[in-house]
Amino acid sequence: MGKSETVRAVSNKEIVMDLVKRMPENASLHDTAREIEFVAGVREALGELDRGEGVPLEEVEKRLPKWVAK
């Protein structure tokens, strides 16, 4: 899709159908489910950012040492 084209909202069903088409023929159901879960998480996070619910980088930098195992 070129930059000049209008970006349309893609339904969850369309996303899953595209993902399944791209999976290797020998992909397990578990692998497919993990991919769907990953895409769902990314879409949820992008929605949160669009709504202004993100965490500022400075706050992440403060929290990061607590999240990283020593």
Secondary structure, 3 states (H helix, E strand, C coil): CCCCCCCCCCCHHHHHHHHHHHCCCCCCHHHHHHHHHHHHHHHHHHHHHHCCCCCCHHHHHHHHHHHCCC
